[in-house]
């Protein structure tokens, strides 16, 4: 079972007090114009630590802004610091944790592709490491 948490992301609520970094956008998707092909992507990310910690998990969630010709900006978020939704958050537990000091960055890329056998599943590859170090860890997930 322990090995499964490093392959299958865990979907649950996370206590926002456990978040030790600033959020980072990995992909901006326009729901009105996106194509199926654009949903397979690779994006870089940089996450800044807001306190010293041992980074052993990356949390994923999405925000939906409603601003097309609106009189006021409205945003729906599934993030941990917002009202809980049935979408929860997605926790990617890292096999190789990275010790970060406040102000340091965890840099990497995330690649997302539709699974070839099951189009309802995603194959996700995270490559990550502390900025300025040569150690880059690569981990595969199935969601």
Order of alpha helices (4+ residues) and beta strands (2+ residues): beta-beta-beta-beta-beta-beta-beta-beta-beta
